[in-house]
């Protein structure tokens, strides 16, 4: 499971994450929601050892990510940031990732089929659409058959069918006893995907719990979100 306890991070005088605590448990999909600049990405980066917290802990199965041997076998992650080399073929991109963690080569074809990219295995990444690049990132996250998935906007760039496919996959993945933590700006889709919700605003957690509890006094997750953050439904975030 994921356990984040009293986690804080400052960048100069700016407190990006302020005493954040929440958990994501096996068998459930946990949605991590917040407007732009709320602290979502910084929290996920600290969880994955990319940023160092000023205080607090972020643990996966009781240890920091940096202490996990062959981390891709324990945690699959999809974050914004550096992507594959544009001139590299999709399958080749996955092969070097697999080799770096001692993952059998046959997993490459398996995950490409799993995310619907078998037809583009030999296509150079520069020719991929945004949605295809997202699928390739998800394939990389799945290479080691991890028990934990940490996904930042996994449906970004996908068409409606692709979004539904990702939703079904994440639900089934969690149902096998795995832990799924995802951030998303697609409120309607998030409501159909997650079991639990964590809402962060201005670096602090303002609501968390089962989806039904968080939305109990509202007609939808979107309405609950904007009521809790003090925003409006017309805002882009």
N, C-alpha and C positions, 0 to 999 in steps of 0.2 A: 504494500500500500504506500501511498504518498502521505507524508506527515510534515506539514510546514508549521513551525512554531515561533511566534514572536519575531518574525523576519523583518529586518529593516535595511534600507539601502539609501545612502545619500550620494548625490553628485554635487559637490561643492555645498552651497547653501540650500539646495533643493532636496527635500526628502521625497524620493520617488516611491518608496515603499515604507510604510510606517506600522511596525508591530503587527504584521499580518500573521494570522493563524487559521489554518483549515486543513482538512484531510480529504483524500480521494481513496475510496475503498474498493477492494476486489469485488467483481460481480456487478459493478455499477458504473454508469457514465456520469461524470461530473462536469458540468458546464462552468467555465470561468469567464465571467462577463464584466465589461466595464467600458466606458468611453475611451477614445484615444487619449493617451497620456495618463491613464488611471493607475498604471503600474503593472498591468498584466504581463507584458513582455519581459519587464525587468524581473518579475517574480519567477517566470518560467526560466529565464536565463540563469538565475541563481540556483534554481532547482537542478539544472543541468550542468552546473559548475562553470558556466561561461562568465558570470559576474560573481564577485565575492561580496557577501553581505557584511554590513557593519556590525550586525548583531543578529542573533537567532539562528535557527537551523532549518534546513530543507533536506529531508531524508526520504530515501526510497528503500522500502523493506528494511528500515532501521539503520541505513548507512548513507553517507553522502555519495553522490554520483561519482565523484573522483576516486572513490575507493572500490568501485565495482570492477571486478575483473571481466574482460570481454563485455563491455557495457551494452553493445548492441544485442546481446543475448538476453539482457535483463530489461532494457529500456529502449523503446523505439520513439524517436522524436522527429517532428516536422515543424521547423521554425522558419520565419522569414530570415533572409540573410544570403550568404554566398550560395549560389546554385551550382549545378554541374558545369563542367567545361563545355562550352557550346559546340565545339567540334567533336566531342566524344559521343559515341553511340550510346543509346540508353542502356543497353545490356552491359556494355563495357563499364559504364559509370557504376553500375551495381556490382560488377565483378570485383573491382578493386576495393570497394567497401566491404564486400564479403570476405575477401582475402585478408583484410586488415584485422578481422575479428575471428578468423579461423572458421568461417561459415562455409559449408559445402557449396560448390558452384551450382549444383542443381537447384538451389533455392532461388537463383536469379530467374529462371524460367517460371518457377512456381509463383513468385510474387508478381511478375509481369502479367501473368494470366489472372491473378487474383484482383489486380487493379484495372484490368482491361487494356493493357498496353502490349500484349503479345505481338500485335501487328506492327508495332513501332519499335521493336527491340533493336533493329539494325539501323534505325533512323537517327541522324545526328540531332543532338538536343537543340541546336539553333533553329531547327525546323519545327520544334514542338510548340503548340499553343500553350497559353497560360494554364489551362485545365490539364493538359498532358503533363506539364512540368509538375503540377500538384500531384498528379497520380504517380509520377516517378518518385517524388519525395515520399509519398506514402509507401511505395514499394520498398524504398530504402529503409524506412522505419520498421517494416515488417520482416526484413531479411533474417534476423536472428530469432524469430518466433518469440518475441519478448512477452513477459507477463504484464508489462506496463507500457502504455502509449501516452505520450505527451504531444498534443497536436495544436498548433496555432493556425486557426482559420483553414482547416483541411478542405473545406468546400469552395475556397476562393478560386474563381475562374471556371468552375464546373457548370455544365448546363443542368437543367432540372433533373434529367434522368441520372446524371452523374451524382448529383446531390443526394437523390434518393438511394442510390447504390451505396454511397458512403454511410448514410444513416443506417441502412440495414446491416452493413458490415460491422459498424461500431457497436450496434446493439447486440449482434450475435457474438462479437469478440468479448464483450463484457460478460455475456451470459455464460461463457465458458470459465468464468472465475478470474478473468483478467481485470486490470484497472485501467480506465480510460479517463484522461483529463484533457479537455479541449476548450479552447477559447474560440469564440465566434461572434460575428456581428449580425448573423441571420437569426433573429429572434424566433420567428415562426418555426424554422427548421430546428433550432436548438430545443425548443419546447417539445418537439416530437422525438428528439434523440436522447435527452438527458434524463437521469433519475434525480440527480441533486444539482443545486445551483449555488455558486459562490459569486457574489456581486462586489466588485471593488470600485471605489471612486476616490480620486485624489489621494491614492496610496493607502487607503484604509478599507477594510472589509465592512460593508454596511448591511449585508444580509447574507445568510447562508442556511442551507437545510434542504430537505426534500422539495422537489419542484412544487408539489401540491401545497406545501406549507408556505413557501415564498409567494405563491400566487393566490393564496386563499382569499384575500380581500380585493382581488383585481380580476378583470375579465380575461387577461392574457399575460403571458410573461413580458411582452413588450410594454404593456401598461404598467406592470409592477416595476419594471426596470426604470422607466422614466419617472415614475412617482418617487422611487427611492433615491434616484440621482438628481432629482430636481430639474431634469431636462425636458425637452418637448419632443414629440414623435416626429416632427419635421426636421430635427437636427441630424446632420450627418456625423458619424463618429466611427 
